[in-house]
Amino acid sequence: MLLLCLGLVACPRPVRPPAPAPEVPPQPAPTQPAPPPGEAGATLYQIDPQASVLHIFVYRGGTFARLGHNHVMTSKSLHGRVWMRTQFPASGFELSFPVADLIVDDADARRAAGADFPTDIPAADKEGTRKNMLRKEVLDAESYPNVAVKSATVAGSLQAPKITARITIKDASRDVVVPTNIVVNGDRLTASGEFDILQTDFGMKPFSVALGALEVQDRLRVRFNLVAAKR
């Protein structure tokens, strides 16, 4: 996610090409999340924050985009649970992470992201990006300290899941289709995938200067790898 983050500094690199709009189900009639694992028949898994990670990729835009650079925001503070039932559509999950714990432009995360994310980012620039993303117009960390994600609908099967997540950032919630790969191996469950969201869908104002000549794109890419252990 959640999720989420902004900022710009100098570095002439390619800009990510425009992508199609995120796959967002119709919002007017909220769906009911799967029931929590209080009933018999649910296998409960606890998310391991030390083994789980979520990356948020932020892309520069505008006429002078080449004067800025892209960013990676990383959360290693994911907490939550997954419950699995024999009837897969009765399964579900809930998780959250504190926005103040987001790591800005971790060198290893940038290196893994590829050539569009050079690792030579000065510490002062990282701190400036961090302050920008936590301010009221973006994540408003003081008023809304956490991003929350939970299952809205679960369909398909363990081998071919079709998952819609309900993401809450600040005081806005949106349902987003999340392509996910799930593997259960003994007492260990892993779930990985990626999806896009728009900042403006969650009441965030993308960073922009010089009448939009240098700005942050509205679209964010979220990539996650969750590891959970059976309780």
Backbone hydrogen bonds, N-H to C=O, Kabsch-Sander energy under -0.5 kcal/mol:
donor,donor_aa,acceptor,acceptor_aa,energy
13,R,11,C,-1.2
24,V,22,P,-1.0
38,G,36,P,-2.1
39,E,36,P,-0.7
42,A,39,E,-0.9
43,T,84,M,-3.2
44,L,42,A,-0.6
45,Y,82,V,-3.2
46,Q,229,A,-3.1
47,I,80,G,-2.3
48,D,227,V,-3.4
51,A,48,D,-1.1
52,S,48,D,-1.1
53,V,225,N,-2.2
54,L,75,S,-1.9
55,H,223,R,-3.4
56,I,73,M,-2.9
57,F,221,R,-3.3
58,V,56,I,-0.5
58,V,71,H,-2.7
59,Y,219,R,-0.6
61,G,215,E,-2.9
64,F,213,A,-3.4
65,A,62,G,-1.7
67,L,64,F,-2.3
68,G,65,A,-2.2
70,N,116,D,-0.6
71,H,58,V,-2.7
73,M,56,I,-2.8
74,T,103,I,-2.4
75,S,54,L,-2.9
76,K,74,T,-0.5
79,H,96,S,-2.4
81,R,94,E,-2.4
82,V,45,Y,-2.7
83,W,92,G,-2.7
84,M,43,T,-2.7
88,F,86,T,-1.1
90,A,87,Q,-2.6
91,S,88,F,-2.5
92,G,83,W,-2.3
94,E,81,R,-2.2
95,L,149,V,-3.0
96,S,79,H,-2.4
97,F,147,V,-1.9
99,V,145,P,-2.3
100,A,145,P,-0.6
101,D,98,P,-1.0
102,L,99,V,-1.5
103,I,74,T,-3.3
104,V,102,L,-0.5
105,D,72,V,-2.9
105,D,103,I,-0.6
110,R,106,D,-2.5
111,R,107,A,-2.5
112,A,108,D,-2.3
113,A,109,A,-1.3
114,G,110,R,-0.8
114,G,111,R,-0.9
117,F,114,G,-2.0
121,I,119,T,-2.0
126,K,122,P,-1.9
127,E,123,A,-2.2
128,G,124,A,-1.9
129,T,125,D,-2.3
130,R,126,K,-2.4
131,K,127,E,-2.4
132,N,128,G,-1.9
133,M,129,T,-2.3
134,L,130,R,-1.5
135,R,131,K,-0.7
135,R,132,N,-0.8
138,V,135,R,-1.4
139,L,133,M,-2.1
140,D,135,R,-2.6
141,A,134,L,-1.6
143,S,140,D,-0.7
144,Y,140,D,-2.7
147,V,97,F,-2.5
148,A,168,T,-2.1
149,V,95,L,-2.9
150,K,166,R,-1.8
151,S,93,F,-2.3
152,A,164,T,-3.0
153,T,164,T,-1.7
155,A,162,K,-2.0
157,S,160,A,-1.1
162,K,155,A,-2.3
164,T,153,T,-2.6
165,A,176,V,-2.9
166,R,150,K,-3.7
167,I,165,A,-0.7
167,I,174,R,-3.0
168,T,148,A,-3.1
169,I,167,I,-0.5
169,I,172,A,-2.2
172,A,169,I,-2.1
174,R,167,I,-2.2
176,V,165,A,-2.9
177,V,23,E,-2.1
178,V,163,I,-2.8
181,N,192,S,-3.0
182,I,180,T,-0.5
183,V,190,T,-2.6
185,N,183,V,-0.5
185,N,188,R,-3.2
188,R,185,N,-1.7
189,L,228,A,-2.9
190,T,183,V,-2.7
191,A,226,L,-2.1
192,S,181,N,-2.2
193,G,224,F,-1.7
194,E,179,P,-0.6
195,F,222,V,-2.2
197,I,220,L,-2.1
199,Q,218,D,-2.5
201,D,198,L,-0.9
202,F,199,Q,-1.9
203,G,200,T,-1.2
204,M,199,Q,-1.9
205,K,137,E,-2.6
209,V,214,L,-2.6
212,G,209,V,-0.6
213,A,209,V,-0.6
213,A,210,A,-1.6
214,L,209,V,-1.7
215,E,61,G,-2.0
216,V,207,F,-2.7
217,Q,59,Y,-3.4
220,L,197,I,-2.9
221,R,57,F,-1.9
222,V,195,F,-3.5
222,V,220,L,-0.5
223,R,55,H,-2.8
224,F,193,G,-2.5
225,N,53,V,-2.5
226,L,191,A,-3.4
228,A,189,L,-3.0
229,A,46,Q,-2.5
230,K,187,D,-2.8
231,R,44,L,-2.7
